[in-house]
Amino acid sequence: MALSPALEPWSLAEVPGPVVPNKEHHQARWRRPRLAPQHHRPPRDFPTSGFQVIDPSDKIEEERLPFYKRDDHYPISMGEVIGGHYQVVAKLGYGTTSTVWLGRDLRDGKYWTLKVHINNIKYDQESVVYRHLADIATNMVGRPGRQHLRELHDSFTLTSQHGDHEVFVMTPLGMTLRTLQEMQPKHVFEKVFVTSAVDQVLLGLYYLHAAEVVHTDLHSDSLLAAIIDNSVLADVEEGEILQPAARKQDDDRFIYVSRYMLGGPGPLTICDFGQAHIGSEHRGPAMPLPYRAPEVILRMDWGTPVDLWAVGLLTWSLLEPTALFDLYTPDSPELNDAHHLAAMTALMGPPPPEFLQRSEEASKYWSEDGIWKGPVPVPTDLTFESLATSLMGEDKEMFLNLLNGLLCWLPEERLTAEQAYCHLWLRDGGEK
């Protein structure tokens, strides 16, 4: 069965809510051409008073993150024009390696997300991945799924007294899937929404894997909904004019409180390529701890099947209120791994011998016959069937059949993105 283009946006058509969008250079030779010189609109004046002043001793926003260093960040001022023609009109969010702003292009009035990186990034993997995707785009024409991957429109460099800061210019996106989920009753979605969301993720992975890119960081925080009503962007700017964001002064700079964006959710977009890998086979740490595939935990070679493992966990988490895996023992990585693998053993049964033979680490947890001998017990009451409470009858059976095809020990036995997309549980769930 061939993949079809993406379905219409969400089943939940209009679900406004607060969001801090995703925490998010490519080289000059592959930048999109600059627009021909145009008559610039004058930048707007932004208020210099009338906002809440936060006590300088209080830590806010990015200051609360581990390893935060003030001089790593570019000291943006609200209303500042950067990159020659982008006026900063609101702060949207922050992350460990960047702050994220809404900017308006003074040439044509169009809004863009401006992701301003810290100045001490030694190697920018996200830039490498964006460059790779741009370089092979002509060979991928006609392959569905590209519309579900975030694109880099432009980039430039800002220079502060402490170093250079790369800035990504990207299409503004709305709420994360996690934020939308937190707004739902019991923090789960109806099946028709889940199947539509998973469809779009699989289409994006279908394109990404054909481009030999493994995402490795797929979860509801790295999935953002497109904005279907661009008037919300103008509303965000007006909000900053009429009721400027709270802020604190830190010597020569302000640190601003991020502004929420409201807007109905559009199609899903896969973001956050900073942990992505190019190529079919890799080794070493990958994936957020609770989302790790077994081959990653056991230090085996890994590739695109880790993303399908993540799709299995994502599908479950959108539909069921109880997580399959957790961060069990944060202060002991070895015990945390043991708990994680024990839970997998309870849910999936013992790993097959050919899996165990691929890693010396496996001998810490199982005998050659697959008998558990790890330092923590295998849970006795943990099964997919008992934990899955949102569906009934044949619908539940088909859902668990999909999960079994995604959450299994041997990576080569997992469904591919195309196979998962064609699974009957997805094709029989909602508008097709």
C-alpha positions as CSV (number, residue, x, y, z in Angstrom):
1,M,0.0,0.0,0.0
2,A,1.5,3.3,-1.0
3,L,1.6,6.3,1.3
4,S,-0.9,8.9,0.6
5,P,-0.5,12.7,1.3
6,A,-1.1,13.9,4.8
7,L,-4.6,14.0,6.1
8,E,-6.4,17.1,7.0
9,P,-5.3,18.8,10.2
10,W,-6.5,17.8,13.6
11,S,-9.6,16.0,14.5
12,L,-10.0,18.5,17.4
13,A,-10.5,21.4,15.0
14,E,-10.2,24.5,17.3
15,V,-8.5,24.0,20.6
16,P,-6.9,27.3,21.7
17,G,-4.5,27.2,24.6
18,P,-1.3,28.5,26.1
19,V,2.0,27.4,24.7
20,V,5.7,28.1,24.8
21,P,6.7,26.9,21.4
22,N,9.5,24.6,20.9
23,K,13.0,25.4,22.3
24,E,14.8,25.4,18.8
25,H,23.1,27.9,10.4
26,H,23.2,26.6,7.8
27,Q,26.2,27.5,5.6
28,A,26.0,30.5,3.3
29,R,26.2,28.3,0.2
30,W,22.9,26.6,0.9
31,R,20.9,29.6,2.3
32,R,17.8,30.5,0.4
33,P,18.4,33.6,-1.7
34,R,17.8,36.9,0.0
35,L,14.8,38.9,-1.2
36,A,15.6,41.7,-3.6
37,P,16.0,45.0,-1.7
38,Q,12.6,46.4,-0.8
39,H,11.4,49.5,0.9
40,H,11.6,48.7,4.6
41,R,8.8,49.5,7.0
42,P,9.9,51.5,10.0
43,P,10.4,49.4,13.2
44,R,7.8,50.0,15.9
45,D,8.6,51.5,19.2
46,F,8.2,49.1,22.1
47,P,7.4,50.3,25.7
48,T,10.2,51.0,28.0
49,S,7.9,51.1,31.1
50,G,4.6,49.8,32.2
51,F,5.8,46.2,32.8
52,Q,6.3,44.2,35.9
53,V,9.8,44.5,37.2
54,I,11.1,41.2,38.6
55,D,13.5,41.2,41.6
56,P,17.0,40.8,40.3
57,S,17.6,38.0,42.8
58,D,14.8,35.8,41.4
59,K,15.9,33.3,38.8
60,I,13.5,33.2,35.8
61,E,13.2,31.4,32.4
62,E,16.5,30.2,31.1
63,E,18.3,31.1,34.3
64,R,16.6,28.2,36.0
65,L,18.1,25.7,33.6
66,P,21.1,23.5,34.6
67,F,24.5,24.9,33.3
68,Y,23.0,28.3,32.5
69,K,25.7,30.9,32.0
70,R,24.7,34.5,31.5
71,D,27.5,35.4,29.0
72,D,26.6,32.5,26.7
73,H,23.4,34.2,25.7
74,Y,22.9,37.1,23.3
75,P,21.5,40.1,25.1
76,I,18.4,40.7,23.0
77,S,16.2,43.8,23.7
78,M,12.6,43.9,22.9
79,G,12.0,45.8,19.7
80,E,15.6,45.3,18.5
81,V,16.2,44.8,14.8
82,I,18.6,41.9,14.1
83,G,19.8,40.3,10.9
84,G,19.3,43.6,9.2
85,H,15.5,43.5,8.9
86,Y,13.9,41.3,11.6
87,Q,12.4,43.2,14.5
88,V,12.0,41.2,17.7
89,V,8.4,41.6,18.9
90,A,8.0,38.9,21.6
91,K,9.8,36.2,23.5
92,L,8.3,32.8,22.8
93,G,10.5,30.4,24.8
94,Y,13.9,29.1,25.8
95,G,16.0,26.0,26.0
96,T,19.5,24.8,27.0
97,T,21.1,26.1,23.8
98,S,18.9,28.9,22.7
99,T,16.2,31.5,23.3
100,V,13.3,31.7,20.9
101,W,11.7,34.9,19.7
102,L,8.9,36.1,17.4
103,G,10.3,38.4,14.7
104,R,8.6,40.5,12.0
105,D,10.4,41.1,8.7
106,L,10.4,44.8,8.1
107,R,10.6,44.2,4.3
108,D,7.2,42.5,4.0
109,G,5.7,42.3,7.4
110,K,5.9,38.5,7.6
111,Y,6.4,36.9,11.0
112,W,9.2,34.4,11.7
113,T,10.5,32.4,14.6
114,L,14.0,33.5,15.5
115,K,16.0,30.9,17.4
116,V,19.1,32.6,18.9
117,H,21.8,30.1,19.9
118,I,24.2,30.4,22.8
119,N,27.8,31.3,21.7
120,N,29.7,28.2,23.0
121,I,28.2,25.4,20.8
122,K,31.2,23.6,19.6
123,Y,29.4,21.5,16.9
124,D,25.9,22.4,15.7
125,Q,24.4,19.1,14.7
126,E,21.0,20.7,14.0
127,S,22.7,22.8,11.3
128,V,24.4,19.8,9.8
129,V,21.0,18.0,9.5
130,Y,19.2,20.9,8.0
131,R,22.1,21.3,5.5
132,H,21.9,17.6,4.6
133,L,18.1,17.7,4.1
134,A,18.5,20.8,1.9
135,D,21.3,19.2,-0.2
136,I,19.2,16.1,-1.0
137,A,15.9,17.8,-1.4
138,T,16.0,17.6,-5.2
139,N,16.4,13.8,-5.0
140,M,13.3,13.6,-2.7
141,V,10.8,15.5,-4.8
142,G,7.4,13.8,-4.7
143,R,8.1,11.8,-1.6
144,P,5.4,12.4,1.0
145,G,6.2,13.6,4.5
146,R,8.4,16.7,3.9
147,Q,5.6,18.9,5.0
148,H,5.8,17.4,8.5
149,L,9.4,18.3,9.0
150,R,10.5,21.8,10.2
151,E,12.4,23.7,7.6
152,L,15.1,26.3,8.0
153,H,14.2,29.4,6.0
154,D,17.4,31.5,6.6
155,S,20.2,32.0,9.1
156,F,22.6,34.7,10.2
157,T,25.1,35.4,13.0
158,L,24.9,37.9,15.8
159,T,28.1,39.0,17.6
160,S,28.2,39.9,21.2
161,Q,31.2,40.8,23.3
162,H,31.5,37.2,24.4
163,G,31.2,35.5,21.0
164,D,29.1,34.7,18.0
165,H,25.5,33.5,18.1
166,E,23.9,31.7,15.3
167,V,20.3,32.5,14.5
168,F,17.8,30.2,12.8
169,V,14.9,31.8,10.9
170,M,11.9,29.4,10.7
171,T,8.2,29.4,10.2
172,P,6.4,30.1,13.4
173,L,4.6,27.1,14.9
174,G,2.1,26.8,17.7
175,M,1.6,24.6,20.6
176,T,3.5,21.4,21.3
177,L,1.6,18.2,21.3
178,R,2.3,17.9,25.0
179,T,0.8,21.3,25.8
180,L,-2.3,20.4,23.8
181,Q,-2.5,17.0,25.6
182,E,-2.3,18.7,29.0
183,M,-5.4,20.7,28.1
184,Q,-7.5,17.5,27.5
185,P,-9.7,15.7,30.1
186,K,-7.6,13.1,31.8
187,H,-4.7,14.3,29.6
188,V,-5.4,11.8,26.9
189,F,-6.9,12.1,23.4
190,E,-9.7,10.3,21.6
191,K,-8.6,7.6,19.2
192,V,-9.6,9.6,16.1
193,F,-7.1,12.3,17.1
194,V,-4.4,9.8,18.0
195,T,-4.6,8.0,14.6
196,S,-4.4,11.4,12.8
197,A,-1.4,12.5,14.8
198,V,0.5,9.2,14.5
199,D,-0.3,9.2,10.7
200,Q,1.4,12.6,10.4
201,V,4.4,11.6,12.5
202,L,4.9,8.4,10.4
203,L,4.7,10.4,7.2
204,G,7.5,12.7,8.5
205,L,9.6,9.7,9.5
206,Y,9.0,8.1,6.1
207,Y,10.7,11.1,4.5
208,L,13.3,11.5,7.2
209,H,14.4,7.8,7.1
210,A,14.6,7.9,3.3
211,A,17.0,10.8,3.7
212,E,19.1,8.5,6.1
213,V,18.3,10.7,9.1
214,V,17.5,9.2,12.5
215,H,15.7,11.7,14.7
216,T,16.3,9.9,18.1
217,D,14.4,12.6,20.1
218,L,10.8,11.9,19.1
219,H,8.2,12.7,21.7
220,S,5.3,15.0,22.3
221,D,7.6,18.0,23.1
222,S,9.3,17.7,19.8
223,L,6.1,17.8,17.8
224,L,4.5,21.2,17.2
225,A,1.2,22.1,15.5
226,A,1.3,24.5,12.6
227,I,-0.5,27.7,13.1
228,I,-3.6,27.9,10.9
229,D,-4.6,31.5,11.7
230,N,-1.6,33.9,11.3
231,S,-3.6,36.7,12.9
232,V,-2.5,35.2,16.2
233,L,1.0,36.3,15.4
234,A,-0.1,39.9,15.0
235,D,-2.0,39.5,18.3
236,V,1.2,38.4,20.1
237,E,3.0,41.6,18.9
238,E,0.1,43.8,19.9
239,G,0.0,42.1,23.3
240,E,3.6,43.0,23.8
241,I,2.9,46.7,22.9
242,L,-0.3,47.0,25.1
243,Q,0.9,44.8,28.0
244,P,4.6,44.3,27.8
245,A,6.1,41.2,29.3
246,A,7.4,41.1,32.8
247,R,11.2,41.2,32.9
248,K,14.2,41.6,35.2
249,Q,17.4,43.6,34.6
250,D,20.7,41.7,34.8
251,D,23.4,44.4,34.5
252,D,23.5,45.3,30.8
253,R,20.5,43.2,29.7
254,F,16.9,42.3,30.4
255,I,15.6,38.7,30.8
256,Y,12.0,38.6,29.6
257,V,9.2,36.3,30.5
258,S,8.0,34.3,27.5
259,R,4.6,35.1,26.0
260,Y,2.0,32.5,25.3
261,M,0.5,32.1,21.9
262,L,-3.1,31.0,21.3
263,G,-4.4,29.5,18.1
264,G,-6.1,26.4,16.7
265,P,-3.8,23.5,15.9
266,G,-2.8,22.7,12.4
267,P,-0.8,19.8,11.0
268,L,1.9,18.3,13.1
269,T,5.6,19.3,12.5
270,I,8.6,17.2,13.7
271,C,11.1,19.6,15.2
272,D,14.3,19.5,17.3
273,F,17.0,18.0,15.0
274,G,19.9,18.7,17.4
275,Q,20.2,15.0,18.4
276,A,19.5,13.6,15.0
277,H,22.1,11.4,13.2
278,I,22.8,11.1,9.5
279,G,23.5,7.5,8.3
280,S,22.0,4.1,8.7
281,E,24.0,2.7,11.6
282,H,25.3,4.3,14.8
283,R,26.5,3.5,18.3
284,G,26.6,5.3,21.6
285,P,24.1,7.2,23.8
286,A,20.9,8.4,22.2
287,M,17.3,9.2,23.1
288,P,15.8,10.8,26.3
289,L,16.2,8.2,29.1
290,P,12.5,7.0,29.4
291,Y,12.2,6.7,25.7
292,R,15.4,4.7,25.0
293,A,15.1,1.6,22.8
294,P,16.6,-1.6,24.3
295,E,19.5,-1.6,21.8
296,V,20.5,1.9,23.0
297,I,20.4,0.9,26.7
298,L,22.6,-2.1,26.0
299,R,25.1,-0.2,23.9
300,M,24.4,-2.0,20.6
301,D,24.5,-0.6,17.1
302,W,21.2,1.3,16.4
303,G,19.5,3.0,13.5
304,T,16.1,4.1,12.2
305,P,14.2,1.4,14.2
306,V,14.8,3.5,17.4
307,D,12.4,6.1,16.0
308,L,9.7,3.4,15.5
309,W,10.2,2.4,19.1
310,A,9.6,6.0,20.0
311,V,6.4,6.1,17.8
312,G,5.2,3.1,19.8
313,L,5.7,5.0,23.1
314,L,4.2,8.1,21.7
315,T,1.1,6.3,20.5
316,W,0.6,4.8,23.9
317,S,1.1,8.1,25.7
318,L,-1.4,9.9,23.6
319,L,-4.1,7.3,24.3
320,E,-3.4,6.0,27.8
321,P,-2.9,7.9,31.1
322,T,-0.2,5.6,32.4
323,A,3.3,5.7,31.0
324,L,4.9,2.4,30.0
325,F,8.4,3.4,31.2
326,D,9.7,6.0,33.6
327,L,12.9,7.5,35.0
328,Y,13.2,5.1,37.8
329,T,16.4,5.9,39.7
330,P,17.9,9.2,38.6
331,D,20.9,9.0,40.9
332,S,22.0,5.6,39.7
333,P,22.2,5.1,36.0
334,E,22.9,1.4,36.3
335,L,19.9,0.7,38.6
336,N,17.8,2.9,36.3
337,D,18.8,0.8,33.3
338,A,18.0,-2.4,35.3
339,H,14.5,-1.1,36.2
340,H,13.9,-0.1,32.6
341,L,15.0,-3.4,31.1
342,A,13.0,-5.3,33.8
343,A,9.8,-3.4,32.7
344,M,10.6,-4.3,29.1
345,T,11.0,-7.9,30.0
346,A,7.6,-7.9,31.8
347,L,5.8,-6.3,28.9
348,M,7.6,-8.1,25.9
349,G,8.8,-11.3,27.5
350,P,12.5,-12.4,27.6
351,P,14.7,-11.2,24.7
352,P,15.6,-13.8,22.1
353,P,19.1,-15.3,22.2
354,E,20.2,-13.5,19.0
355,F,19.5,-10.2,20.6
356,L,21.4,-11.0,23.8
357,Q,24.4,-12.1,21.7
358,R,24.8,-8.6,20.3
359,S,25.9,-7.0,23.6
360,E,28.2,-7.8,26.4
361,E,26.1,-5.6,28.6
362,A,23.2,-8.1,28.3
363,S,25.0,-10.6,30.5
364,K,24.4,-8.3,33.5
365,Y,20.7,-8.8,33.2
366,W,19.9,-12.1,31.6
367,S,21.4,-15.6,31.4
368,E,22.3,-17.1,28.0
369,D,18.8,-18.6,28.0
370,G,17.1,-15.2,28.6
371,I,16.4,-15.8,32.3
372,W,16.4,-12.5,34.2
373,K,19.2,-12.1,36.7
374,G,19.3,-8.3,37.0
375,P,19.7,-6.4,40.4
376,V,15.9,-5.6,40.5
377,P,12.9,-7.9,40.1
378,V,10.8,-8.1,37.0
379,P,7.4,-6.6,37.7
380,T,4.8,-9.4,37.9
381,D,1.7,-7.4,37.1
382,L,2.9,-5.4,34.1
383,T,1.2,-6.3,30.8
384,F,0.1,-4.3,27.7
385,E,-3.3,-5.9,28.1
386,S,-3.9,-4.8,31.7
387,L,-2.5,-1.3,31.2
388,A,-4.5,-0.5,28.0
389,T,-7.8,0.8,29.3
390,S,-8.9,3.3,26.7
391,L,-10.1,0.8,24.0
392,M,-12.2,-2.3,24.0
393,G,-12.7,-5.5,22.0
394,E,-11.3,-5.7,18.5
395,D,-10.2,-2.1,18.6
396,K,-8.0,-2.9,21.6
397,E,-6.6,-6.0,19.9
398,M,-5.6,-4.1,16.8
399,F,-4.0,-1.3,18.9
400,L,-1.9,-3.9,20.8
401,N,-1.0,-5.6,17.6
402,L,0.4,-2.3,16.3
403,L,2.3,-1.8,19.6
404,N,3.8,-5.3,19.4
405,G,5.1,-4.4,15.9
406,L,6.8,-1.3,17.2
407,L,7.9,-2.3,20.7
408,C,9.9,-5.5,20.3
409,W,13.4,-6.5,21.1
410,L,14.9,-7.1,17.6
411,P,15.1,-3.8,15.8
412,E,14.9,-5.5,12.4
413,E,11.5,-7.0,13.4
414,R,10.0,-3.6,14.1
415,L,7.6,-2.1,11.6
416,T,9.1,0.5,9.3
417,A,7.4,3.9,9.0
418,E,5.6,2.8,5.8
419,Q,4.5,-0.5,7.3
420,A,3.2,1.2,10.5
421,Y,1.4,3.8,8.4
422,C,-0.4,1.0,6.6
423,H,-1.4,-0.9,9.8
424,L,-5.2,-1.6,10.0
425,W,-5.6,0.2,13.4
426,L,-4.5,3.4,11.8
427,R,-6.2,3.0,8.5
428,D,-9.5,2.2,10.2
429,G,-9.3,5.1,12.7
430,G,-10.8,8.4,11.5
431,E,-10.8,10.1,8.1
432,K,-8.8,8.1,5.6
